């Protein structure tokens, strides 16, 4: 069983209620089944052979947005998302994943994304001097064209030589989170081989989730030291800070939304605020911000459990609106897509804000 690797976390959580009130899914569902203590208790029964893995464990294993709030809150440094992930691997290996989860896997393997890919819009960029591969990820071209085009333009301004391959393999991050580790490793290897074929050691991902999961998979595959894998937004923030991108400060009243991946998995909370200050933005914080920021759940949860996703997005949008800021800014394109049109504010990514200020 994969969950044996995280038995200490499971056993430490099973009788502890200390993060019950902070669990994102428990808050929006009102269900005790989906909080970390209940997950730990049920999986401890599985570990001890008291109950088997079965389809009845769907809520325990899958109704989790993996936001990491519980792990961030934990005084004992235990990690509930880790045992949720390992339990998903176990469920998939036993062919017990729910039908709607296997349907998502089928879509990812067919199209490289969950959504209808639509017509291709973005063309490949060949560059024999490329130092980085700009990676779009599992998103339809039409959905993220604005962010991609702006990121590419800013890389040009910063003097970062890059290549882009239209139609590159994608979906490894979503496959991994759903529990399909072997599928995820296969797709990730294709992406890493593509970077190697282009002669680059840096992969700049449009999505923070892709950067985080691809780095994990590179480690599992055994080539972690061969590549630097970073969200493109970090690369652009670095360019603002080191002067590679010259900016003209613009007055803008903003509130900043920290995404799960950037804040709790990549520990990237101070840099976005520092860059916003350089760009002339005046920041009004939401009550829950930084590593304690409330989650939107991400686009994968929206596909898995739409009602719960909508509730999480509405809760976060209300917090943003209450600040009275002109614009909601986030470093994560997934959260930008989920929050756009929900707050009564202009929703921008850090890429947008940097682009507006760039000289």
HUNOR-V457329 format. One record per pair of residues at least 24 apart in sequence whose ideal C-beta (glycine too) atoms are under 10 Angstrom apart, sorted by sequence separation. I is the first residue (numbers start at 1). J is the second residue. If there is no record, write none. Layout:
i:I j:J
i:I j:J
This chain:
i:13 j:37
i:14 j:38
i:16 j:40
i:33 j:57
i:39 j:63
i:60 j:84
i:61 j:85
i:64 j:88
i:112 j:136
i:113 j:137
i:114 j:138
i:115 j:139
i:116 j:140
i:117 j:141
i:118 j:142
i:121 j:145
i:131 j:155
i:169 j:193
i:201 j:225
i:203 j:227
i:204 j:228
i:205 j:229
i:207 j:231
i:208 j:232
i:252 j:276
i:267 j:291
i:269 j:293
i:294 j:318
i:317 j:341
i:318 j:342
i:319 j:343
i:320 j:344
i:321 j:345
i:329 j:353
i:13 j:38
i:14 j:39
i:15 j:40
i:16 j:41
i:33 j:58
i:34 j:59
i:39 j:64
i:61 j:86
i:62 j:87
i:112 j:137
i:113 j:138
i:114 j:139
i:115 j:140
i:117 j:142
i:118 j:143
i:141 j:166
i:169 j:194
i:188 j:213
i:192 j:217
i:201 j:226
i:202 j:227
i:203 j:228
i:204 j:229
i:205 j:230
i:206 j:231
i:207 j:232
i:208 j:233
i:254 j:279
i:256 j:281
i:294 j:319
i:313 j:338
i:314 j:339
i:317 j:342
i:318 j:343
i:320 j:345
i:327 j:352
i:10 j:36
i:13 j:39
i:14 j:40
i:15 j:41
i:33 j:59
i:34 j:60
i:61 j:87
i:62 j:88
i:112 j:138
i:113 j:139
i:114 j:140
i:116 j:142
i:117 j:143
i:122 j:148
i:134 j:160
i:141 j:167
i:165 j:191
i:168 j:194
i:188 j:214
i:191 j:217
i:192 j:218
i:201 j:227
i:202 j:228
i:203 j:229
i:204 j:230
i:205 j:231
i:206 j:232
i:207 j:233
i:208 j:234
i:255 j:281
i:263 j:289
i:264 j:290
i:293 j:319
i:294 j:320
i:312 j:338
i:313 j:339
i:316 j:342
i:317 j:343
i:318 j:344
i:327 j:353
i:9 j:36
i:13 j:40
i:14 j:41
i:33 j:60
i:60 j:87
i:61 j:88
i:111 j:138
i:112 j:139
i:113 j:140
i:115 j:142
i:116 j:143
i:121 j:148
i:122 j:149
i:125 j:152
i:135 j:162
i:168 j:195
i:187 j:214
i:188 j:215
i:191 j:218
i:196 j:223
i:200 j:227
i:201 j:228
i:202 j:229
i:203 j:230
i:204 j:231
i:205 j:232
i:206 j:233
i:252 j:279
i:254 j:281
i:256 j:283
i:258 j:285
i:263 j:290
i:264 j:291
i:288 j:315
i:316 j:343
i:317 j:344
i:320 j:347
i:12 j:40
i:13 j:41
i:14 j:42
i:31 j:59
i:34 j:62
i:36 j:64
i:61 j:89
i:115 j:143
i:121 j:149
i:131 j:159
i:132 j:160
i:134 j:162
i:136 j:164
i:188 j:216
i:189 j:217
i:200 j:228
i:201 j:229
i:202 j:230
i:204 j:232
i:205 j:233
i:231 j:259
i:234 j:262
i:247 j:275
i:249 j:277
i:251 j:279
i:252 j:280
i:253 j:281
i:254 j:282
i:255 j:283
i:256 j:284
i:258 j:286
i:263 j:291
i:264 j:292
i:288 j:316
i:310 j:338
i:314 j:342
i:317 j:345
i:10 j:39
i:11 j:40
i:14 j:43
i:15 j:44
i:34 j:63
i:35 j:64
i:61 j:90
i:62 j:91
i:111 j:140
i:131 j:160
i:132 j:161
i:133 j:162
i:134 j:163
i:135 j:164
i:136 j:165
i:165 j:194
i:184 j:213
i:188 j:217
i:189 j:218
i:192 j:221
i:203 j:232
i:204 j:233
i:205 j:234
i:233 j:262
i:249 j:278
i:250 j:279
i:251 j:280
i:252 j:281
i:253 j:282
i:254 j:283
i:255 j:284
i:256 j:285
i:257 j:286
i:263 j:292
i:264 j:293
i:309 j:338
i:313 j:342
i:314 j:343
i:10 j:40
i:11 j:41
i:13 j:43
i:14 j:44
i:29 j:59
i:33 j:63
i:34 j:64
i:57 j:87
i:61 j:91
i:108 j:138
i:113 j:143
i:122 j:152
i:125 j:155
i:130 j:160
i:131 j:161
i:132 j:162
i:133 j:163
i:134 j:164
i:135 j:165
i:136 j:166
i:165 j:195
i:184 j:214
i:187 j:217
i:188 j:218
i:193 j:223
i:196 j:226
i:204 j:234
i:205 j:235
i:231 j:261
i:241 j:271
i:249 j:279
i:250 j:280
i:251 j:281
i:252 j:282
i:253 j:283
i:254 j:284
i:255 j:285
i:256 j:286
i:258 j:288
i:263 j:293
i:286 j:316
i:289 j:319
i:313 j:343
i:317 j:347
i:9 j:40
i:10 j:41
i:13 j:44
i:14 j:45
i:34 j:65
i:39 j:70
i:60 j:91
i:61 j:92
i:107 j:138
i:130 j:161
i:131 j:162
i:132 j:163
i:133 j:164
i:134 j:165
i:136 j:167
i:137 j:168
i:138 j:169
i:139 j:170
i:163 j:194
i:186 j:217
i:189 j:220
i:192 j:223
i:195 j:226
i:196 j:227
i:204 j:235
i:231 j:262
i:237 j:268
i:240 j:271
i:247 j:278
i:248 j:279
i:249 j:280
i:250 j:281
i:251 j:282
i:252 j:283
i:253 j:284
i:255 j:286
i:257 j:288
i:258 j:289
i:260 j:291
i:262 j:293
i:264 j:295
i:288 j:319
i:10 j:42
i:11 j:43
i:12 j:44
i:31 j:63
i:129 j:161
i:130 j:162
i:131 j:163
i:132 j:164
i:133 j:165
i:136 j:168
i:138 j:170
i:163 j:195
i:165 j:197
i:173 j:205
i:177 j:209
i:184 j:216
i:185 j:217
i:188 j:220
i:189 j:221
i:192 j:224
i:195 j:227
i:204 j:236
i:234 j:266
i:247 j:279
i:248 j:280
i:249 j:281
i:257 j:289
i:258 j:290
i:263 j:295
i:286 j:318
i:287 j:319
i:302 j:334
i:310 j:342
i:10 j:43
i:11 j:44
i:14 j:47
i:36 j:69
i:37 j:70
i:57 j:90
i:58 j:91
i:128 j:161
i:129 j:162
i:130 j:163
i:135 j:168
i:137 j:170
i:138 j:171
i:165 j:198
i:176 j:209
i:184 j:217
i:185 j:218
i:188 j:221
i:202 j:235
i:238 j:271
i:241 j:274
i:247 j:280
i:256 j:289
i:258 j:291
i:260 j:293
i:286 j:319
i:6 j:40
i:9 j:43
i:10 j:44
i:25 j:59
i:29 j:63
i:36 j:70
i:53 j:87
i:57 j:91
i:127 j:161
i:129 j:163
i:130 j:164
i:134 j:168
i:135 j:169
i:136 j:170
i:137 j:171
i:138 j:172
i:163 j:197
i:164 j:198
i:173 j:207
i:189 j:223
i:192 j:226
i:195 j:229
i:234 j:268
i:237 j:271
i:240 j:274
i:241 j:275
i:255 j:289
i:256 j:290
i:258 j:292
i:259 j:293
i:260 j:294
i:286 j:320
i:289 j:323
i:296 j:330
i:298 j:332
i:299 j:333
i:300 j:334
i:10 j:45
i:35 j:70
i:36 j:71
i:61 j:96
i:62 j:97
i:127 j:162
i:128 j:163
i:133 j:168
i:135 j:170
i:137 j:172
i:138 j:173
i:163 j:198
i:173 j:208
i:174 j:209
i:185 j:220
i:186 j:221
i:188 j:223
i:192 j:227
i:231 j:266
i:233 j:268
i:237 j:272
i:240 j:275
i:258 j:293
i:260 j:295
i:286 j:321
i:287 j:322
i:299 j:334
i:302 j:337
i:7 j:43
i:10 j:46
i:11 j:47
i:47 j:83
i:55 j:91
i:61 j:97
i:62 j:98
i:127 j:163
i:137 j:173
i:138 j:174
i:162 j:198
i:163 j:199
i:173 j:209
i:174 j:210
i:176 j:212
i:177 j:213
i:181 j:217
i:184 j:220
i:185 j:221
i:191 j:227
i:230 j:266
i:239 j:275
i:240 j:276
i:257 j:293
i:258 j:294
i:259 j:295
i:260 j:296
i:284 j:320
i:286 j:322
i:287 j:323
i:296 j:332
i:298 j:334
i:299 j:335
i:302 j:338
i:6 j:43
i:7 j:44
i:10 j:47
i:11 j:48
i:26 j:63
i:28 j:65
i:36 j:73
i:43 j:80
i:53 j:90
i:54 j:91
i:61 j:98
i:125 j:162
i:126 j:163
i:127 j:164
i:137 j:174
i:138 j:175
i:163 j:200
i:170 j:207
i:173 j:210
i:176 j:213
i:192 j:229
i:231 j:268
i:234 j:271
i:237 j:274
i:238 j:275
i:241 j:278
i:256 j:293
i:257 j:294
i:258 j:295
i:259 j:296
i:260 j:297
i:261 j:298
i:286 j:323
i:293 j:330
i:297 j:334
i:298 j:335
i:301 j:338
i:25 j:63
i:26 j:64
i:36 j:74
i:40 j:78
i:53 j:91
i:58 j:96
i:62 j:100
i:125 j:163
i:126 j:164
i:162 j:200
i:172 j:210
i:173 j:211
i:175 j:213
i:176 j:214
i:191 j:229
i:233 j:271
i:234 j:272
i:237 j:275
i:240 j:278
i:257 j:295
i:260 j:298
i:284 j:322
i:285 j:323
i:296 j:334
i:297 j:335
i:299 j:337
i:25 j:64
i:44 j:83
i:57 j:96
i:58 j:97
i:59 j:98
i:62 j:101
i:124 j:163
i:125 j:164
i:126 j:165
i:161 j:200
i:171 j:210
i:173 j:212
i:174 j:213
i:181 j:220
i:233 j:272
i:236 j:275
i:237 j:276
i:240 j:279
i:257 j:296
i:259 j:298
i:284 j:323
i:286 j:325
i:296 j:335
i:298 j:337
i:299 j:338
i:3 j:43
i:7 j:47
i:24 j:64
i:25 j:65
i:40 j:80
i:43 j:83
i:53 j:93
i:54 j:94
i:56 j:96
i:58 j:98
i:61 j:101
i:124 j:164
i:125 j:165
i:162 j:202
i:164 j:204
i:170 j:210
i:173 j:213
i:176 j:216
i:283 j:323
i:284 j:324
i:285 j:325
i:295 j:335
i:296 j:336
i:298 j:338
i:3 j:44
i:6 j:47
i:7 j:48
i:23 j:64
i:24 j:65
i:25 j:66
i:39 j:80
i:43 j:84
i:46 j:87
i:53 j:94
i:55 j:96
i:57 j:98
i:58 j:99
i:123 j:164
i:124 j:165
i:125 j:166
i:172 j:213
i:173 j:214
i:176 j:217
i:237 j:278
i:284 j:325
i:296 j:337
i:297 j:338
i:1 j:43
i:23 j:65
i:24 j:66
i:25 j:67
i:27 j:69
i:36 j:78
i:39 j:81
i:52 j:94
i:54 j:96
i:55 j:97
i:58 j:100
i:122 j:164
i:124 j:166
i:160 j:202
i:162 j:204
i:172 j:214
i:175 j:217
i:233 j:275
i:283 j:325
i:284 j:326
i:286 j:328
i:293 j:335
i:296 j:338
i:3 j:46
i:4 j:47
i:24 j:67
i:36 j:79
i:37 j:80
i:40 j:83
i:43 j:86
i:53 j:96
i:55 j:98
i:58 j:101
i:123 j:166
i:124 j:167
i:173 j:216
i:282 j:325
i:296 j:339
i:3 j:47
i:23 j:67
i:24 j:68
i:25 j:69
i:26 j:70
i:36 j:80
i:39 j:83
i:40 j:84
i:43 j:87
i:46 j:90
i:52 j:96
i:55 j:99
i:122 j:166
i:124 j:168
i:160 j:204
i:172 j:216
i:173 j:217
i:176 j:220
i:281 j:325
i:282 j:326
i:1 j:46
i:22 j:67
i:24 j:69
i:25 j:70
i:35 j:80
i:36 j:81
i:39 j:84
i:42 j:87
i:121 j:166
i:122 j:167
i:172 j:217
i:281 j:326
i:1 j:47
i:23 j:69
i:24 j:70
i:120 j:166
i:281 j:327
i:283 j:329
i:296 j:342
i:22 j:69
i:23 j:70
i:36 j:83
i:43 j:90
i:120 j:167
i:22 j:70
i:36 j:84
i:39 j:87
i:212 j:260
i:213 j:261
i:281 j:329
i:138 j:187
i:155 j:204
i:212 j:261
i:216 j:265
i:3 j:53
i:19 j:69
i:20 j:70
i:22 j:72
i:23 j:73
i:117 j:167
i:209 j:259
i:211 j:261
i:212 j:262
i:279 j:329
i:19 j:70
i:22 j:73
i:208 j:259
i:209 j:260
i:210 j:261
i:211 j:262
i:215 j:266
i:1 j:53
i:18 j:70
i:19 j:71
i:21 j:73
i:22 j:74
i:152 j:204
i:207 j:259
i:208 j:260
i:209 j:261
i:213 j:265
i:19 j:72
i:117 j:170
i:151 j:204
i:208 j:261
i:209 j:262
i:212 j:265
i:276 j:329
i:19 j:73
i:137 j:191
i:152 j:206
i:207 j:261
i:208 j:262
i:211 j:265
i:212 j:266
i:18 j:73
i:19 j:74
i:112 j:167
i:151 j:206
i:208 j:263
i:211 j:266
i:18 j:74
i:19 j:75
i:112 j:168
i:135 j:191
i:209 j:265
i:273 j:329
i:275 j:331
i:13 j:70
i:18 j:75
i:19 j:76
i:23 j:80
i:112 j:169
i:113 j:170
i:114 j:171
i:208 j:265
i:272 j:329
i:3 j:61
i:16 j:74
i:18 j:76
i:112 j:170
i:113 j:171
i:133 j:191
i:148 j:206
i:208 j:266
i:272 j:330
i:16 j:75
i:19 j:78
i:111 j:170
i:112 j:171
i:133 j:192
i:135 j:194
i:147 j:206
i:257 j:316
i:272 j:331
i:16 j:76
i:18 j:78
i:111 j:171
i:112 j:172
i:114 j:174
i:135 j:195
i:147 j:207
i:208 j:268
i:257 j:317
i:271 j:331
i:13 j:74
i:19 j:80
i:110 j:171
i:113 j:174
i:133 j:194
i:9 j:71
i:12 j:74
i:16 j:78
i:108 j:170
i:109 j:171
i:112 j:174
i:133 j:195
i:144 j:206
i:257 j:319
i:269 j:331
i:13 j:76
i:108 j:171
i:132 j:195
i:133 j:196
i:144 j:207
i:257 j:320
i:268 j:331
i:12 j:76
i:107 j:171
i:108 j:172
i:114 j:178
i:133 j:197
i:255 j:319
i:256 j:320
i:268 j:332
i:9 j:74
i:12 j:77
i:13 j:78
i:108 j:173
i:130 j:195
i:133 j:198
i:255 j:320
i:266 j:331
i:12 j:78
i:13 j:79
i:105 j:171
i:108 j:174
i:109 j:175
i:132 j:198
i:133 j:199
i:134 j:200
i:254 j:320
i:255 j:321
i:9 j:76
i:11 j:78
i:12 j:79
i:13 j:80
i:104 j:171
i:107 j:174
i:108 j:175
i:131 j:198
i:133 j:200
i:139 j:206
i:255 j:322
i:256 j:323
i:281 j:348
i:8 j:76
i:9 j:77
i:10 j:78
i:12 j:80
i:130 j:198
i:131 j:199
i:132 j:200
i:133 j:201
i:134 j:202
i:135 j:203
i:137 j:205
i:139 j:207
i:255 j:323
i:262 j:330
i:263 j:331
i:9 j:78
i:105 j:174
i:130 j:199
i:131 j:200
i:132 j:201
i:133 j:202
i:134 j:203
i:135 j:204
i:136 j:205
i:137 j:206
i:138 j:207
i:254 j:323
i:255 j:324
i:256 j:325
i:262 j:331
i:263 j:332
i:8 j:78
i:9 j:79
i:10 j:80
i:13 j:83
i:104 j:174
i:105 j:175
i:108 j:178
i:128 j:198
i:129 j:199
i:130 j:200
i:131 j:201
i:132 j:202
i:133 j:203
i:134 j:204
i:135 j:205
i:136 j:206
i:137 j:207
i:162 j:232
i:253 j:323
i:255 j:325
i:261 j:331
i:262 j:332
i:8 j:79
i:9 j:80
i:104 j:175
i:109 j:180
i:127 j:198
i:128 j:199
i:131 j:202
i:132 j:203
i:133 j:204
i:134 j:205
i:135 j:206
i:136 j:207
i:138 j:209
i:139 j:210
i:253 j:324
i:254 j:325
i:255 j:326
i:256 j:327
i:257 j:328
i:259 j:330
i:261 j:332
i:279 j:350
i:6 j:78
i:9 j:81
i:10 j:82
i:108 j:180
i:126 j:198
i:130 j:202
i:132 j:204
i:133 j:205
i:134 j:206
i:135 j:207
i:137 j:209
i:138 j:210
i:160 j:232
i:253 j:325
i:254 j:326
i:255 j:327
i:256 j:328
i:257 j:329
i:258 j:330
i:259 j:331
i:260 j:332
i:281 j:353
i:6 j:79
i:9 j:82
i:10 j:83
i:105 j:178
i:127 j:200
i:131 j:204
i:137 j:210
i:162 j:235
i:252 j:325
i:253 j:326
i:254 j:327
i:255 j:328
i:256 j:329
i:257 j:330
i:258 j:331
i:259 j:332
i:261 j:334
i:262 j:335
i:280 j:353
i:6 j:80
i:9 j:83
i:104 j:178
i:105 j:179
i:109 j:183
i:136 j:210
i:137 j:211
i:252 j:326
i:253 j:327
i:254 j:328
i:255 j:329
i:256 j:330
i:257 j:331
i:258 j:332
i:259 j:333
i:260 j:334
i:261 j:335
i:276 j:350
i:279 j:353
i:6 j:81
i:8 j:83
i:105 j:180
i:108 j:183
i:112 j:187
i:135 j:210
i:160 j:235
i:251 j:326
i:252 j:327
i:254 j:329
i:255 j:330
i:256 j:331
i:257 j:332
i:259 j:334
i:260 j:335
i:275 j:350
i:279 j:354
i:6 j:82
i:7 j:83
i:10 j:86
i:102 j:178
i:104 j:180
i:108 j:184
i:135 j:211
i:160 j:236
i:259 j:335
i:278 j:354
i:281 j:357
i:5 j:82
i:6 j:83
i:9 j:86
i:10 j:87
i:101 j:178
i:109 j:186
i:137 j:214
i:155 j:232
i:158 j:235
i:252 j:329
i:258 j:335
i:259 j:336
i:276 j:353
i:279 j:356
i:280 j:357
i:5 j:83
i:6 j:84
i:101 j:179
i:102 j:180
i:105 j:183
i:109 j:187
i:154 j:232
i:158 j:236
i:160 j:238
i:257 j:335
i:272 j:350
i:275 j:353
i:276 j:354
i:279 j:357
i:3 j:82
i:6 j:85
i:7 j:86
i:101 j:180
i:108 j:187
i:135 j:214
i:154 j:233
i:157 j:236
i:160 j:239
i:257 j:336
i:259 j:338
i:271 j:350
i:275 j:354
i:278 j:357
i:279 j:358
i:3 j:83
i:6 j:86
i:151 j:231
i:152 j:232
i:155 j:235
i:158 j:238
i:159 j:239
i:2 j:83
i:3 j:84
i:5 j:86
i:6 j:87
i:97 j:178
i:151 j:232
i:154 j:235
i:155 j:236
i:158 j:239
i:257 j:338
i:272 j:353
i:276 j:357
i:3 j:85
i:4 j:86
i:97 j:179
i:151 j:233
i:154 j:236
i:157 j:239
i:158 j:240
i:257 j:339
i:275 j:357
i:2 j:85
i:3 j:86
i:92 j:175
i:96 j:179
i:97 j:180
i:2 j:86
i:3 j:87
i:5 j:89
i:148 j:232
i:151 j:235
i:155 j:239
i:158 j:242
i:160 j:244
i:1 j:86
i:2 j:87
i:3 j:88
i:147 j:232
i:151 j:236
i:154 j:239
i:158 j:243
i:159 j:244
i:160 j:245
i:1 j:87
i:2 j:88
i:3 j:89
i:4 j:90
i:92 j:178
i:93 j:179
i:147 j:233
i:150 j:236
i:154 j:240
i:158 j:244
i:159 j:245
i:257 j:343
i:2 j:89
i:3 j:90
i:89 j:176
i:91 j:178
i:92 j:179
i:93 j:180
i:157 j:244
i:158 j:245
i:1 j:89
i:2 j:90
i:88 j:176
i:91 j:179
i:92 j:180
i:93 j:181
i:157 j:245
i:158 j:246
i:173 j:261
i:255 j:343
i:262 j:350
i:1 j:90
i:2 j:91
i:88 j:177
i:89 j:178
i:90 j:179
i:92 j:181
i:93 j:182
i:155 j:244
i:157 j:246
i:209 j:298
i:2 j:92
i:88 j:178
i:89 j:179
i:92 j:182
i:154 j:244
i:155 j:245
i:157 j:247
i:209 j:299
i:255 j:345
i:257 j:347
i:2 j:93
i:85 j:176
i:88 j:179
i:89 j:180
i:92 j:183
i:154 j:245
i:207 j:298
i:209 j:300
i:254 j:345
i:1 j:93
i:85 j:177
i:87 j:179
i:88 j:180
i:89 j:181
i:207 j:299
i:253 j:345
i:254 j:346
i:1 j:94
i:84 j:177
i:85 j:178
i:86 j:179
i:88 j:181
i:89 j:182
i:85 j:179
i:133 j:227
i:135 j:229
i:237 j:331
i:252 j:346
i:254 j:348
i:256 j:350
i:84 j:179
i:86 j:181
i:236 j:331
i:81 j:177
i:85 j:181
i:132 j:228
i:133 j:229
i:136 j:232
i:252 j:348
i:135 j:232
i:233 j:330
i:234 j:331
i:256 j:353
i:132 j:230
i:134 j:232
i:233 j:331
i:233 j:332
i:254 j:353
i:132 j:232
i:231 j:331
i:233 j:333
i:134 j:235
i:231 j:332
i:232 j:333
i:252 j:353
i:231 j:333
i:132 j:235
i:250 j:353
i:252 j:356
i:252 j:357
i:247 j:353
i:250 j:356
i:247 j:354
i:250 j:357
i:247 j:355
i:248 j:356
i:249 j:357
i:245 j:354
i:247 j:356
i:248 j:357
i:240 j:350
i:245 j:355
i:247 j:357
i:248 j:358
i:66 j:177
i:246 j:357
i:247 j:358
i:248 j:359
i:65 j:177
i:245 j:357
i:246 j:358
i:247 j:359
i:64 j:177
i:237 j:350
i:240 j:353
i:245 j:358
i:246 j:359
i:236 j:350
i:237 j:351
i:240 j:354
i:245 j:359
i:236 j:351
i:239 j:354
i:62 j:178
i:233 j:349
i:234 j:350
i:62 j:179
i:233 j:350
i:237 j:354
i:240 j:357
i:61 j:179
i:233 j:351
i:236 j:354
i:240 j:358
i:231 j:350
i:232 j:351
i:236 j:355
i:239 j:358
i:177 j:298
i:233 j:354
i:178 j:300
i:208 j:330
i:236 j:358
i:177 j:300
i:208 j:331
i:209 j:332
i:174 j:298
i:177 j:301
i:208 j:332
i:209 j:333
i:210 j:334
i:173 j:298
i:174 j:299
i:178 j:303
i:207 j:332
i:208 j:333
i:209 j:334
i:174 j:300
i:178 j:304
i:206 j:332
i:207 j:333
i:208 j:334
i:173 j:300
i:177 j:304
i:206 j:333
i:207 j:334
i:208 j:335
i:205 j:333
i:206 j:334
i:174 j:303
i:174 j:304
i:85 j:216
i:66 j:209
i:206 j:349
i:206 j:351
i:143 j:299
i:139 j:299
i:138 j:299
i:138 j:300
i:2 j:179
i:2 j:181
i:81 j:260
i:151 j:333
i:81 j:264
i:81 j:265
i:115 j:299
i:114 j:299
i:148 j:333
i:113 j:299
i:114 j:300
i:147 j:333
i:146 j:333
i:72 j:260
i:114 j:302
i:115 j:303
i:114 j:303
i:144 j:333
i:147 j:336
i:114 j:304
i:143 j:333
i:144 j:334
i:146 j:336
i:147 j:337
i:69 j:260
i:72 j:263
i:67 j:259
i:68 j:260
i:72 j:264
i:108 j:300
i:144 j:336
i:67 j:260
i:68 j:261
i:71 j:264
i:72 j:265
i:144 j:337
i:66 j:260
i:67 j:261
i:69 j:263
i:70 j:264
i:71 j:265
i:139 j:333
i:143 j:337
i:65 j:260
i:66 j:261
i:68 j:263
i:69 j:264
i:108 j:303
i:139 j:334
i:67 j:263
i:68 j:264
i:104 j:300
i:107 j:303
i:137 j:333
i:158 j:354
i:67 j:264
i:68 j:265
i:137 j:334
i:154 j:351
i:157 j:354
i:66 j:264
i:67 j:265
i:139 j:337
i:151 j:349
i:153 j:351
i:157 j:355
i:66 j:265
i:104 j:303
i:150 j:349
i:152 j:351
i:103 j:303
i:104 j:304
i:151 j:351
i:154 j:354
i:158 j:358
i:150 j:351
i:151 j:352
i:154 j:355
i:157 j:358
i:101 j:303
i:147 j:349
i:149 j:351
i:150 j:352
i:153 j:355
i:157 j:359
i:100 j:303
i:101 j:304
i:146 j:349
i:148 j:351
i:151 j:354
i:100 j:304
i:147 j:351
i:150 j:354
i:151 j:355
i:154 j:358
i:100 j:305
i:146 j:351
i:147 j:352
i:150 j:355
i:153 j:358
i:98 j:304
i:146 j:352
i:149 j:355
i:150 j:356
i:147 j:355
i:150 j:358
i:146 j:355
i:72 j:290
i:73 j:291
i:69 j:288
i:72 j:291
i:73 j:292
i:71 j:291
i:72 j:292
i:72 j:293
i:69 j:291
i:68 j:291
i:69 j:292
i:69 j:293
i:69 j:294
i:67 j:293
i:69 j:295
i:67 j:294
i:68 j:295
i:67 j:295
i:66 j:295
i:67 j:296
i:65 j:295
i:67 j:297
i:65 j:296
i:66 j:297
i:67 j:298
i:65 j:297
i:66 j:298
i:64 j:297
i:65 j:298
i:66 j:300
i:67 j:301
i:65 j:300
i:66 j:301
i:24 j:260
i:65 j:301
i:64 j:301
i:65 j:302
i:63 j:301
i:62 j:301
i:65 j:304
i:64 j:304
i:65 j:305
i:63 j:304
i:64 j:305
i:62 j:304
i:63 j:305
i:62 j:305
i:65 j:308
i:65 j:309
i:63 j:308
i:67 j:312
i:59 j:305
i:65 j:312
i:22 j:288
i:27 j:294
i:28 j:295
i:28 j:297
i:22 j:292
i:24 j:294
i:25 j:295
i:24 j:295
i:22 j:294
i:24 j:296
i:25 j:297
i:24 j:297
i:34 j:308
i:25 j:301
i:29 j:305
i:24 j:301
i:28 j:305
i:31 j:308
i:29 j:307
i:28 j:307
i:29 j:308
i:25 j:305
i:28 j:308
i:28 j:309
i:28 j:310
i:29 j:311
i:25 j:308
i:28 j:311
i:24 j:308
i:27 j:311
i:28 j:312
i:27 j:312
i:28 j:313
i:25 j:311
i:28 j:314
i:24 j:311
i:25 j:312
i:28 j:315
i:24 j:312
i:27 j:315
i:24 j:315
i:24 j:316
